[in-house]
Amino acid sequence: MNVSIVGSGYVGTTVAACLAELGHEVTTIDVDEAIVDAVNAGESPIHEPGLDDLVADHGGDRLRATTDYGVVRETDLTMLALPTPSNEDGSIDLQYMEAGATSVGEALADADDAADPHLVVTKSTVIPRTTDDRLAPRIADAGLTRGEDFLVASNPEFQREGTAVEDFLNPDKLVFGADDERAFERLRALYAPLREAADDDVPVVETGIAEAEMIKYANNTFLASKVSLINDIGNVCKEFGVDAYEVAEAIGLDDRIGEQFLRSGVGWGGSCFPKDTDAIISAARQEGYDPAVLSAAVEVNDTQPERLLSLLDDHVDVAGKRVAVLGLAFKPGTDDIRNTRAVPVIEGLRERGAEVVAYDPVAVENMRERYPDVEYAGSAAEALEGAHGAVVVTDWDEFAALDDEFGAMADPVVVDGRRIVQRRDGITYEGLTW
């Protein structure tokens, strides 16, 4: 198939490269000429394991990029993969999605009469009814008729940063939301190579558009709430001197609970969990319902960084002292610092008067843009040297290999928010929930 994707961010670039890998002709549309040039040169504009190879293999060939919306007229379907940032009240800002839909409509209006209506697919995470109520009308504003000139559908993504390529190519499920059999047929054809490679062993959920949009929110907020629940249980365990990880290992054997997302620690971040949880809470309140459990999940998550720092306070008065922050990305395998727990940790240390030195294998430059006056080390060992305390925020594998490096600390106090460092002689070690 010939596919156009509006947006070359984390979602758009990964989806585009993976669809090219499946054999489709894919063109991404982006306003940033530097991103367009990078994709066409076979260079990934983002850090994501496995993506560099796919973009290198297909960039400039089956995978191309442009700033011209006119390309949509040459494609079988168009995906909208644009940012949906949060407003101050937690609701999502649809300006980019609406602008993209408007541009797609204008491009389609200039096309010669087509035998089949063009399919426009919402890939970004949006509140239920957004595709029908906010995006389809923007496309129609160009003088197009829904059902005759264009169709709409929702096809949410379930890709985790750090494993996005693997998640796309080996999905747990595919969700197609549409109200027209022609839209379903085109989505089935789009993913046919993926399903064939998996011997048709990928569950496909075909449902309404609003239901598909809600499935994405339900998926993410359920997982966020599960993490907050195990963190809350972990905080209770800590008060009783109980190892929360031993507890989690046992309850994870219950198939009603499952073992995934039971690693308690300093909390969740990234571009999805915080934004999506805030958005569905805001949307529910606008409809007259206050989702108490989801609100509590956010509250627990917001308090974990301060609990981490309070454990450090128990051992060190950090005012005027060097403190190492190990890990800046919101999770290992990515350089993404959006909503990382490192931000409230750094803020809390600075409020205490600490001299912060930070290290991350790949996210330093992104964090430097936010905190240019923080000292950044070139390695974990360099960050620890002379430090009076260290806090672990991201569970990079290299932190598990630290040993003698702790001996270079002025005061070897380590507070681990991810259970990646091993308790050992010679350091004062505190686990956040163990």
C-alpha positions as CSV (number, residue, x, y, z in Angstrom):
1,M,0.0,0.0,0.0
2,N,1.0,3.6,-0.3
3,V,0.7,5.4,3.1
4,S,1.2,9.0,4.2
5,I,1.8,9.8,7.9
6,V,1.4,13.4,9.2
7,G,4.0,13.9,12.0
8,S,7.5,12.5,12.4
9,G,7.8,12.3,16.2
10,Y,8.2,9.2,18.3
11,V,5.0,7.6,17.0
12,G,5.0,8.8,13.4
13,T,8.6,7.9,12.7
14,T,8.4,4.5,14.3
15,V,5.1,3.6,12.6
16,A,6.5,4.8,9.3
17,A,9.7,2.8,9.5
18,C,7.9,-0.3,10.6
19,L,5.3,-0.1,7.8
20,A,8.2,0.3,5.4
21,E,9.7,-2.8,6.8
22,L,6.4,-4.6,6.1
23,G,6.7,-3.6,2.4
24,H,4.6,-0.5,2.2
25,E,5.6,2.7,0.5
26,V,5.5,5.3,3.3
27,T,5.9,9.1,3.2
28,T,5.9,11.2,6.4
29,I,4.9,14.8,6.4
30,D,6.5,17.2,8.8
31,V,7.0,21.0,9.1
32,D,10.6,20.5,10.4
33,E,12.9,20.4,7.3
34,A,15.8,19.1,9.4
35,I,13.7,16.0,10.3
36,V,12.6,15.6,6.7
37,D,16.2,15.7,5.5
38,A,17.3,13.2,8.2
39,V,14.7,10.7,7.2
40,N,15.5,11.0,3.5
41,A,19.1,10.5,4.3
42,G,18.4,7.3,6.2
43,E,19.0,8.9,9.6
44,S,16.5,8.5,12.5
45,P,15.5,11.8,14.1
46,I,14.9,10.1,17.5
47,H,16.6,7.7,19.7
48,E,14.8,4.3,19.8
49,P,16.4,0.8,19.8
50,G,16.1,-0.8,16.4
51,L,14.8,2.3,14.7
52,D,18.2,3.5,13.3
53,D,18.6,0.3,11.3
54,L,15.0,0.5,9.8
55,V,15.4,4.1,8.8
56,A,18.9,3.4,7.4
57,D,17.5,0.4,5.4
58,H,14.4,2.2,4.0
59,G,15.1,6.0,4.3
60,G,15.1,7.6,0.8
61,D,13.6,4.4,-0.7
62,R,10.3,2.9,0.7
63,L,10.4,5.5,3.5
64,R,10.5,9.1,2.5
65,A,9.7,12.5,4.1
66,T,8.4,15.8,2.8
67,T,6.9,19.1,4.0
68,D,4.3,19.0,1.2
69,Y,0.8,17.8,2.1
70,G,0.1,17.2,-1.6
71,V,1.5,13.7,-1.2
72,V,-1.7,12.5,0.5
73,R,-3.4,12.6,-2.9
74,E,-1.0,9.8,-4.0
75,T,-1.7,7.5,-1.0
76,D,-4.3,4.9,0.0
77,L,-4.6,6.3,3.5
78,T,-3.3,9.0,5.8
79,M,-2.4,8.6,9.5
80,L,-2.5,11.6,11.8
81,A,0.4,11.1,14.3
82,L,0.7,14.6,15.7
83,P,1.3,15.9,19.2
84,T,-1.6,16.2,21.7
85,P,0.1,18.1,24.6
86,S,-1.7,18.8,27.8
87,N,-3.4,22.1,28.6
88,E,-3.0,23.5,32.2
89,D,-6.3,21.8,33.2
90,G,-5.0,18.4,32.0
91,S,-7.2,18.4,28.8
92,I,-5.5,17.7,25.5
93,D,-4.6,20.5,23.1
94,L,-5.9,19.5,19.7
95,Q,-4.5,22.4,17.7
96,Y,-1.9,20.3,15.9
97,M,-4.4,17.5,15.2
98,E,-7.0,19.9,13.9
99,A,-4.4,21.8,11.8
100,G,-3.2,18.5,10.3
101,A,-6.8,17.4,9.5
102,T,-7.5,20.8,7.9
103,S,-4.3,20.4,5.7
104,V,-5.2,16.9,4.7
105,G,-8.7,18.0,3.7
106,E,-7.4,20.9,1.6
107,A,-4.9,18.5,-0.1
108,L,-7.7,16.0,-0.9
109,A,-9.9,18.8,-2.2
110,D,-7.3,19.5,-4.9
111,A,-7.3,15.9,-6.0
112,D,-8.8,14.6,-9.2
113,D,-12.1,12.6,-8.7
114,A,-11.1,9.4,-7.0
115,A,-12.9,6.1,-7.3
116,D,-12.6,5.4,-3.6
117,P,-12.8,7.8,-0.7
118,H,-9.5,8.5,1.1
119,L,-9.1,7.0,4.6
120,V,-7.8,9.3,7.3
121,V,-6.8,7.4,10.4
122,T,-6.3,8.9,13.9
123,K,-3.1,7.4,15.3
124,S,-2.5,9.9,18.1
125,T,-4.2,9.4,21.4
126,V,-7.4,11.5,21.6
127,I,-10.4,11.7,23.8
128,P,-13.5,9.6,22.7
129,R,-15.5,11.3,20.0
130,T,-12.6,13.5,18.9
131,T,-12.3,11.9,15.5
132,D,-16.0,12.3,14.8
133,D,-16.6,15.6,16.4
134,R,-13.4,17.6,15.9
135,L,-11.3,16.0,13.1
136,A,-13.8,14.8,10.5
137,P,-15.4,18.3,10.4
138,R,-12.0,19.9,9.7
139,I,-11.5,17.6,6.8
140,A,-15.0,18.3,5.5
141,D,-14.4,22.0,5.7
142,A,-12.5,21.8,2.5
143,G,-15.8,21.0,0.7
144,L,-15.5,17.2,1.1
145,T,-18.3,14.8,2.0
146,R,-17.7,12.1,4.6
147,G,-18.4,8.7,3.1
148,E,-18.0,9.9,-0.5
149,D,-14.7,11.8,-0.5
150,F,-13.2,10.6,2.7
151,L,-13.6,8.1,5.5
152,V,-12.2,8.3,9.1
153,A,-11.0,5.6,11.5
154,S,-9.1,5.2,14.8
155,N,-6.1,2.9,15.0
156,P,-4.4,3.6,18.4
157,E,-0.8,2.6,19.0
158,F,0.4,0.5,21.9
159,Q,4.2,1.1,21.6
160,R,6.4,1.6,24.6
161,E,9.4,3.9,24.2
162,G,12.5,1.8,24.4
163,T,10.7,-1.2,22.8
164,A,8.5,0.6,20.2
165,V,9.8,-1.3,17.1
166,E,9.4,-4.6,18.8
167,D,6.0,-3.7,20.1
168,F,4.8,-2.7,16.6
169,L,6.1,-5.7,14.8
170,N,5.0,-8.2,17.5
171,P,1.9,-6.6,19.0
172,D,-0.4,-8.0,21.7
173,K,-3.4,-6.7,19.7
174,L,-4.5,-4.5,16.9
175,V,-7.4,-2.1,17.4
176,F,-9.5,-0.9,14.4
177,G,-12.2,1.7,15.1
178,A,-14.5,2.6,12.2
179,D,-18.1,3.0,11.1
180,D,-17.7,1.9,7.5
181,E,-16.7,-1.5,6.2
182,R,-14.5,0.1,3.6
183,A,-12.3,1.6,6.3
184,F,-12.1,-1.8,8.1
185,E,-11.0,-3.4,4.8
186,R,-8.2,-0.9,4.2
187,L,-6.9,-1.3,7.8
188,R,-7.0,-5.1,7.4
189,A,-5.0,-4.8,4.2
190,L,-2.5,-2.4,5.9
191,Y,-1.7,-4.9,8.6
192,A,-2.0,-8.1,6.5
193,P,1.8,-8.5,6.2
194,L,2.3,-8.2,9.9
195,R,-0.5,-10.8,10.7
196,E,0.9,-13.1,8.0
197,A,4.3,-13.0,9.6
198,A,2.7,-13.9,12.9
199,D,0.6,-16.8,11.3
200,D,-2.5,-14.7,12.0
201,D,-1.8,-15.1,15.7
202,V,-2.4,-11.4,16.5
203,P,-5.8,-10.6,18.0
204,V,-7.7,-7.9,16.1
205,V,-10.4,-5.8,17.8
206,E,-12.8,-4.2,15.4
207,T,-15.1,-1.7,17.1
208,G,-16.5,1.8,16.9
209,I,-14.3,4.9,16.6
210,A,-15.1,6.2,20.0
211,E,-14.5,2.8,21.5
212,A,-11.1,2.5,19.9
213,E,-10.2,5.9,21.2
214,M,-11.2,4.9,24.7
215,I,-9.4,1.6,24.6
216,K,-6.1,3.4,24.3
217,Y,-6.9,5.5,27.4
218,A,-8.2,2.5,29.3
219,N,-5.0,0.6,28.5
220,N,-2.6,3.3,29.6
221,T,-4.5,4.5,32.7
222,F,-5.0,0.9,33.9
223,L,-1.3,0.3,33.7
224,A,-0.5,3.7,35.3
225,S,-2.9,2.8,38.2
226,K,-1.3,-0.6,38.6
227,V,2.1,1.0,39.0
228,S,0.7,3.5,41.5
229,L,-1.0,0.8,43.4
230,I,2.1,-1.3,43.8
231,N,4.0,1.9,44.7
232,D,1.4,2.6,47.4
233,I,1.7,-1.0,48.6
234,G,5.5,-0.7,48.5
235,N,5.3,2.5,50.7
236,V,3.3,0.5,53.2
237,C,5.9,-2.3,53.0
238,K,8.7,0.1,53.7
239,E,7.0,1.3,56.9
240,F,6.9,-2.2,58.2
241,G,10.4,-3.2,57.1
242,V,9.0,-5.5,54.5
243,D,10.6,-6.1,51.0
244,A,7.9,-5.0,48.5
245,Y,9.7,-6.9,45.7
246,E,9.2,-10.3,47.6
247,V,5.6,-9.4,48.1
248,A,5.2,-8.4,44.4
249,E,6.8,-11.6,43.2
250,A,4.3,-13.7,45.2
251,I,1.2,-11.8,44.2
252,G,2.3,-11.7,40.5
253,L,1.9,-15.5,40.5
254,D,-1.9,-14.9,40.8
255,D,-3.1,-14.9,37.2
256,R,-5.7,-12.4,38.1
257,I,-2.9,-9.9,38.9
258,G,0.0,-10.9,36.7
259,E,3.7,-10.2,37.2
260,Q,4.1,-7.2,34.8
261,F,4.1,-3.6,36.1
262,L,4.8,-4.7,39.7
263,R,8.2,-3.1,40.1
264,S,7.6,-0.5,42.7
265,G,9.8,2.6,42.7
266,V,10.0,6.3,42.1
267,G,7.0,6.4,39.7
268,W,6.0,6.6,36.1
269,G,6.6,9.4,33.5
270,G,7.1,9.7,29.8
271,S,4.8,11.1,27.1
272,C,1.9,8.8,27.6
273,F,0.9,7.8,31.2
274,P,0.9,11.3,32.7
275,K,-0.7,13.0,29.7
276,D,-3.3,10.3,29.1
277,T,-4.3,10.0,32.8
278,D,-4.7,13.7,33.1
279,A,-6.6,13.9,29.9
280,I,-9.2,11.2,30.7
281,I,-9.6,12.6,34.3
282,S,-10.3,16.1,32.8
283,A,-12.6,14.7,30.2
284,A,-14.6,12.7,32.7
285,R,-15.0,15.7,35.0
286,Q,-16.3,17.7,32.0
287,E,-18.9,15.0,31.7
288,G,-19.8,15.3,35.4
289,Y,-17.9,12.3,36.8
290,D,-14.9,12.5,39.1
291,P,-12.7,9.4,38.7
292,A,-11.4,8.9,42.2
293,V,-9.1,6.0,41.6
294,L,-7.4,7.6,38.6
295,S,-6.9,10.8,40.6
296,A,-5.4,8.8,43.5
297,A,-3.0,7.1,41.0
298,V,-1.7,10.5,40.0
299,E,-1.4,11.6,43.6
300,V,0.7,8.6,44.6
301,N,2.9,9.1,41.5
302,D,3.5,12.7,42.4
303,T,4.6,11.9,45.9
304,Q,7.2,9.2,45.1
305,P,10.1,11.5,44.3
306,E,9.7,13.4,47.6
307,R,9.6,10.1,49.4
308,L,12.9,9.2,47.7
309,L,14.5,12.5,48.9
310,S,13.1,12.1,52.4
311,L,15.1,8.8,52.7
312,L,18.2,10.7,51.6
313,D,17.4,13.4,54.3
314,D,17.4,10.7,56.9
315,H,21.2,10.2,56.3
316,V,22.6,13.4,54.9
317,D,22.0,17.1,55.2
318,V,22.5,17.9,51.5
319,A,22.7,21.7,51.8
320,G,25.9,22.8,50.1
321,K,26.9,19.2,49.4
322,R,27.4,17.3,46.1
323,V,24.6,14.8,45.3
324,A,24.7,12.5,42.3
325,V,21.5,11.9,40.3
326,L,21.9,8.7,38.3
327,G,19.4,8.5,35.4
328,L,17.6,11.3,33.7
329,A,15.5,9.6,31.0
330,F,12.0,8.6,32.2
331,K,12.9,5.0,31.5
332,P,15.9,3.1,30.1
333,G,16.3,2.6,26.4
334,T,15.3,6.2,25.5
335,D,16.6,9.7,25.7
336,D,13.1,11.0,26.4
337,I,12.9,13.2,29.5
338,R,9.2,14.2,29.3
339,N,7.7,13.9,32.7
340,T,10.7,12.0,34.0
341,R,10.9,11.6,37.8
342,A,14.4,13.1,37.6
343,V,12.8,16.6,37.2
344,P,11.1,16.6,40.6
345,V,14.1,14.9,42.2
346,I,16.5,17.6,40.8
347,E,14.0,20.3,41.9
348,G,13.8,18.9,45.4
349,L,17.6,18.7,45.7
350,R,18.0,22.3,44.5
351,E,15.4,23.5,47.0
352,R,17.5,21.8,49.7
353,G,20.5,23.7,48.6
354,A,22.4,20.6,47.2
355,E,25.0,20.8,44.4
356,V,23.5,18.5,41.8
357,V,25.7,16.5,39.4
358,A,23.7,14.4,37.0
359,Y,24.4,11.5,34.6
360,D,22.5,9.5,32.0
361,P,23.9,7.4,29.2
362,V,21.8,9.1,26.5
363,A,19.6,11.9,27.9
364,V,22.1,14.4,29.2
365,E,21.8,16.8,26.2
366,N,18.0,16.8,26.5
367,M,18.2,17.6,30.2
368,R,20.9,20.2,29.7
369,E,18.4,22.2,27.6
370,R,16.1,22.3,30.7
371,Y,18.7,22.7,33.4
372,P,21.8,24.3,31.7
373,D,23.3,25.3,35.1
374,V,23.3,21.7,36.5
375,E,26.7,19.9,36.3
376,Y,26.6,16.9,34.0
377,A,29.1,14.0,34.3
378,G,30.5,11.9,31.5
379,S,30.0,8.7,33.5
380,A,28.4,7.3,36.6
381,A,31.8,7.0,38.2
382,E,32.5,10.7,37.6
383,A,29.1,11.7,39.0
384,L,29.8,9.7,42.2
385,E,33.3,11.0,42.8
386,G,33.2,13.2,45.9
387,A,29.4,13.0,46.3
388,H,27.8,13.0,49.7
389,G,24.8,11.1,48.4
390,A,23.4,9.5,45.3
391,V,19.9,8.8,44.1
392,V,19.0,6.4,41.4
393,V,16.1,7.5,39.2
394,T,16.4,5.4,36.0
395,D,17.2,1.7,36.0
396,W,19.9,1.6,33.3
397,D,21.7,-1.7,33.3
398,E,25.1,-0.1,33.8
399,F,24.1,1.1,37.3
400,A,23.8,-2.6,38.4
401,A,27.5,-3.0,37.5
402,L,28.7,-0.2,39.8
403,D,30.8,-1.3,42.7
404,D,34.2,0.2,43.5
405,E,32.8,3.5,42.1
406,F,30.8,4.0,45.3
407,G,34.1,4.0,47.2
408,A,35.0,7.4,45.6
409,M,32.0,9.0,47.3
410,A,32.7,11.4,50.2
411,D,29.8,9.9,52.0
412,P,28.5,6.7,50.4
413,V,24.8,7.1,50.9
414,V,22.8,5.6,48.0
415,V,19.0,5.8,47.8
416,D,17.7,3.6,45.0
417,G,14.4,4.4,43.4
418,R,14.5,1.5,40.9
419,R,16.1,-1.5,42.7
420,I,19.0,-1.6,40.2
421,V,21.9,-1.2,42.7
422,Q,22.7,-4.1,45.0
423,R,22.9,-3.6,48.7
424,R,26.6,-4.2,49.7
425,D,29.1,-3.5,52.4
426,G,30.8,-0.1,52.4
427,I,27.7,1.9,51.5
428,T,24.6,3.1,53.3
429,Y,21.9,1.8,51.1
430,E,18.2,2.6,51.1
431,G,15.6,1.1,48.8
432,L,12.5,3.2,48.2
433,T,10.1,0.4,48.9
434,W,12.3,-2.4,50.3
